[in-house]
C-alpha cells in the first residue's frame, strides 16, 4: 500500500465517520475518532453488504458503504453505552 492509498482510506474514513456522526445526531468522536469509526464502519459495511449480496464500486460506493457501516457501528456503541 502506498501513501496515496493510505490518504484516500483515511479521507473516506473521516468523511464516513463525520457523516455517520451527523446522521446519528451527537454520536461523533472528534476527528481521530471519526476516522477510526469510519474505517471500522467501512469493514463492517462491506461485511454486511457482502452478506446481502450487494457490491459497491467506485468512490461514492465506498463512501456510502463506509457511512452505513459507521451508522451501524454507532448504533451498536449507543446500545452498549446505555446498558
Number of C-alpha atoms within 10 A of each C-alpha: 5 6 8 9 10 11 11 12 17 18 16 23 28 25 20 30 37 24 22 28 22 13 15 16 9 9 18 18 14 13 13 13 15 25 23 19 28 36 25 18 27 27 16 21 24 20 15 16 16 12 10 9 8 11 12 14 11 7 11 11 12 19 23 18 26 30 30 24 28 32 26 18 21 22 15 11 13 13 10 9 8 6 6
